[in-house]
Amino acid sequence: MESPKQGYKQPEDAGAPDPTPNGPLTQGRQFFDDVREWVELRVELFQLDVEERIQDAINRMAQAALVVVLMALALLFMAMAAAFALGAWMGSTALGFLVVAVVGLLAAIGVKSSRPKVAPRLFREDGQSNGNRGNANQSEKKLPEHDHVE
């Protein structure tokens, strides 16, 4: 009489894990390989995102710097033209340049004294710029000052 397990062969090492392609050990390895690959791809995506943000910030800063340089050149030439025009009108080129320099100095003092009113987002009262919202160094926060009587 033949047993129902006639076609079944006992593996050589009965205690070893199932080496078949669909066995639990192979599936577990495949799962961990998939998770590792997914994590590596997420890290790579994060790195690419950070690189893209840095490049975007550099491009914006370069564009802003170019605009500032061009505006400064335009302002310089307008100031020189005004100085020469005032000098011709007053009869002294040096006096024309002096008037333009005094006007420029007064404008700079006015901007410096009204800084928070002109651009509150760029210049905060506590000295932080718009780019640093105070999250970088929480340990450097100053404690409120109190009047102590000794």
ABEGO torsion letter per residue (X at the ends): XBBAAAABBBBABAABBBABAABAAAAAAAAAAAAAAAAAAAAAAAAAAAAAAAAAAAAAAAAAAAAAAAAAAAAAAAAAAAAAAAAAAAGBAAAAAAAAAAAAAAAAAAAAAAAAAABAAABBAAGBBAABAGAABAAABBBBBBBBBX
